[in-house]
Amino acid sequence: MKKILLIEDNPNVLLNTSRMLQAEGYVVITATNGRDGLEIAQQTIPSLIISDIMMPEIDGYGVITALRSNPATTAIPFIFLSAKSDKIDFRQGMELGSDDYLTKPFTRDELLGAIKAQFKKQEIINNYYRQELDNLRGNISKSLPHQLLFPAIEVMGLADILVKNYHAMEAHEVPDIGKRIRKAGRDMHEMVKKFLLYAELESMENVIDGNRQLRSSKATFVDIEISSCAKKIAENYNRVSDLQLSIQDASIQISDSYLNVIVKEVIDNGFKFSSEGTEVIVLGTSDANEYCLCVVDHGQGFEPEQIANFGAYIKFEKKLYIQQGTGLGLAIVKRLAEIHGGRIEIESIPYERTSIKVFLPIVS
């Protein structure tokens, strides 16, 4: 049953409107001033709020401002009631986050129509995010076990060799097997971290305060960070001579840790899917508004339809490359860029040239 909070200082309007809504099957909670209404809203979390504008204690503008700044109440549909019909008042209410605006006197049909419209909109939004969450859960449940299968098999196989054949092994063979087990374990650990990070980013995408906090972060010494990460990745692939660097410094609107995730995933992608002896070019440039990290390689690349369908858990890798990655790394980069007000652009001619550009806002 839908619960509606009605905030109105006129006793006649309050009584008549609450009776009308109760007759329609709604549970109605009332408050006679903005301060009480704000407290009740934060305590009860109603399905919808209807509020007068001109009220004692706190006016309607103050109520909606406080509610929209609280993560627990920021998404509650809000309808203003007002005797004023000026465009300025309407505009101010909508800019503060009101979902609708009715002028007094209003008819029964007008009020009920506005309420039903807000509940319908809320239902559509909830269904959309419920479906997105179901898709995310389904993708995780299907993809995570599959992608962990290969290193898990390797760990079990190598451990089995140690258990069954340790007595017949040469001294140098045991450390070699140990190193391979350690690498497979690290691969599993990295995969799990990626899935958990993506799930975290998905959950925070629509949390307003969380996004504001993220966008207040700042990364400095970007040239050192990118260069250091690129050289380390090139060393891991034994391809230091293939790396070409040209990095400008800047202050970017992102935390150091998230910048490191982006840099690592994009550069690692360039080395992972290109052949030894071919260049991997890493460029960092900036203008007055954006910083662009560009990684160019001459490897496998992406087909046009793969780029067009770029999203969560889409595997860019063809079957030949199935054991080399989950396809989740670039999805994480895309989500991080979007949350921070940036974007990712991919241009590719398969097996000729692939360019991945990540744009992030410059700190003003």
Summary of the structure (lengths in Angstrom):
residues: 364
radius of gyration: 28.0
end to end distance: 47.8
largest distance: 93.8
contacts: 1114
relative contact order: 0.07
helix: 55%
strand: 17%
